[in-house]
Amino acid sequence: MNETSEFYLFYKHIAKFSSITEGEFDDIMSYFSKITFKKGDNLAKLGEKVNHTYWISKGLAVSNYIDNLGKEHIMQFANEGCWITDQQAFYNQTIAIFDIVCLEQTEAISISFENREKLCAAIPKMENFFRRKANDSFVKQQKRLLTYMANDATERFNLLLKEYPDLIQRISKRKLAAYLGVSRETLSRLKR
Amino acid sequence: MNETSEFYLFYKHIAKFSSITEGEFDDIMSYFSKITFKKGDNLAKLGEKVNHTYWISKGLAVSNYIDNLGKEHIMQFANEGCWITDQQAFYNQTIAIFDIVCLEQTEAISISFENREKLCAAIPKMENFFRRKANDSFVKQQKRLLTYMANDATERFNLLLKEYPDLIQRISKRKLAAYLGVSRETLSRLKR
C-alpha cells in the first residue's frame, strides 16, 4: 500500500486496536466505500434514518445538537483519523438526534449498518476491533462527561487540545465555545 | 436452569444482545466467578489496579468520583442487571479514578480482564455480546452527557428514573443529588 494513501492510514488505524495483516485488510475493505463530501454536506440529518458510520481520512465534520430551549451544542468534532455518526440512531437503527455537517471538503471511508454486521460475522478480528474501539470511545466520552460533572471547562478544553491537537486553527471561536459549553468571554479566558 | 437463579438472569441478559444457547452458556460461565460483597466493600479503589468487571445479580454498587476541588460526584449506580467497573482502568489496565462501593450486600458475577479477552477469543458470540453492550453503554452515557451540555437536570432525573425505576427508594437524597449534580434544594423541586 502507498503509505500516504487514505487506505494505508485506515489500515494503521485498525491495526492499532486489532492485529490484522495487509492481506486481511483487502478483504475488509470490500465492506467499506470511499466517499467525498463538499463543505456544508450532511453525513446525517436530524430526524432522518442513519445508515452509515464514517471514518474521516481528510477534512472535518461536526455533530450538532439543539437542546429543548433551541440552544446549539457541539457533540463531536471528527477530523483525520476519527469516526463519526449519530451513534444512537446508527446502532439502534432509529432516527438522528444530531445534524452532522462537513466544515471542510471531507473524504471518508464509510460502512453501512448492514455491512458492519456482516463484516463482524465474517472476520472475527473486525468484531474484536469494533469492541475495542467502542470501549475506547466510551472511556473518552466518560472523561468529557466528568468535566461537565465537575463543571471544569478548563479541563474540557485541555482534553480537546489533547484529542485534536490541530483542530483549534480550523474552527471558529463560536464553534469552539459551542463544543466547550462556554460563552465567548469564558473562552477568551481559557485560551490565555 | 432455575428461572430465579442469578445464572438464569445473567443468561437472559446476554441473550438480549447476542443469540446464545443454554449449552453455550455453560461454557461461557466457566470464565466467570460468583462473588458476594458486604455493604461497604469496594469493587474498585481509587489509585489501585482494576482487574475485574462485575455484573450485579443482587444488591447495589456505586462509583464515586472526587473532582479537583474535592467535591464528590456519582458516576454510576449499578443495581440488578447492570455492569460496573472503573472502565478506563479496566479496559486500559491502568489505575482507578473511581471508588466503587457496595451500598447494600451485593452478589455479582465477575470476570477478569484476562478471562474476558480469552472468552472473546474462544467464543465469538461473546465478542459480539461485548461489542453490542459497549455500543449500548456509549449511547446511554451520551444521553446523560447531553443533559449536562443542555444543563437540564430534569431530563437527567427522568433518564435515571427510566434506567433504574426502583432505585430512588434505595438511595439517600444526598447520593441522588450527587448523581444528578444538583443541590438538595434543586432535588426537592425535581422530585415534585
Contacts between the chains, C-beta under 8 A, distances in Angstrom:
chain1	res1	chain2	res2	distance
A	65	B	146	6.4
A	65	B	149	7.0
A	65	B	150	7.9
A	67	B	146	7.7
A	67	B	149	7.3
A	67	B	150	3.6
A	67	B	152	6.8
A	68	B	150	6.8
A	68	B	152	6.8
A	68	B	155	7.7
A	69	B	150	7.5
A	71	B	150	7.1
A	73	B	146	7.8
A	73	B	149	4.6
A	73	B	150	6.7
A	75	B	142	7.5
A	75	B	146	7.6
A	75	B	149	7.6
A	87	B	135	7.2
A	87	B	138	6.0
A	87	B	139	5.6
A	87	B	142	6.3
A	88	B	139	4.6
A	88	B	142	6.7
A	88	B	143	7.5
A	91	B	135	4.5
A	91	B	136	7.2
A	91	B	138	8.0
A	91	B	139	6.1
A	92	B	139	7.1
A	120	B	128	6.8
A	120	B	131	7.0
A	124	B	124	5.5
A	124	B	127	6.7
A	127	B	124	6.8
A	127	B	127	4.9
A	127	B	128	6.0
A	127	B	131	5.8
A	128	B	120	6.8
A	128	B	127	6.0
A	130	B	131	5.2
A	131	B	120	7.0
A	131	B	127	5.9
A	131	B	130	5.2
A	131	B	131	4.1
A	131	B	134	6.0
A	134	B	131	6.1
A	134	B	134	3.5
A	134	B	135	5.3
A	134	B	138	6.1
A	135	B	87	7.2
A	135	B	91	4.5
A	135	B	134	5.3
A	136	B	91	7.2
A	137	B	138	5.8
A	138	B	87	6.0
A	138	B	91	7.9
A	138	B	134	6.1
A	138	B	137	5.8
A	138	B	138	5.0
A	138	B	141	6.5
A	139	B	87	5.6
A	139	B	88	4.6
A	139	B	91	6.1
A	139	B	92	7.1
A	141	B	138	6.5
A	141	B	141	5.6
A	141	B	142	6.4
A	141	B	145	6.4
A	142	B	75	7.5
A	142	B	87	6.3
A	142	B	88	6.7
A	142	B	141	6.4
A	143	B	88	7.5
A	144	B	145	6.7
A	145	B	75	8.0
A	145	B	141	6.4
A	145	B	144	6.7
A	145	B	145	4.9
A	145	B	148	6.7
A	146	B	65	6.3
A	146	B	67	7.7
A	146	B	73	7.7
A	146	B	75	7.5
A	148	B	145	6.7
A	148	B	148	3.5
A	148	B	149	6.9
A	149	B	65	7.0
A	149	B	67	7.3
A	149	B	73	4.6
A	149	B	75	7.6
A	149	B	148	6.9
A	149	B	181	5.6
A	150	B	65	7.9
A	150	B	67	3.6
A	150	B	68	6.8
A	150	B	69	7.5
A	150	B	71	7.1
A	150	B	73	6.7
A	152	B	67	6.8
A	152	B	68	6.8
A	155	B	68	7.7
A	181	B	148	8.0
A	181	B	149	5.6
